[in-house]
Amino acid sequence: MNNEERSIQNESTGKKITAKPISKKKRSNVKPEGFQEFEALAKGILEGQDLSYFEWLHKKHQEVVLHFNLSNKDFIAEMVKKVE
């Protein structure tokens, strides 16, 4: 796959989506101020409800990925066709 930028129109939203080339430079992700305190509070609340913080977090990750995939299904299908 080459590194040139590709664009396609998302049929469901009408928005133009651009697939940017993959960069070898890694971004540093910094946790926002107060993150650890809120993480600890969320863990405590969920544990108090007899729920696993990590299972809850995993479900949130799945929701983000599912929403992205469904919102961009036409774009993803087009990109797969181009790679094949």
Salt bridges, closest charged atoms under 4 A:
GLU63 OE1 - LYS60 NZ 3.73
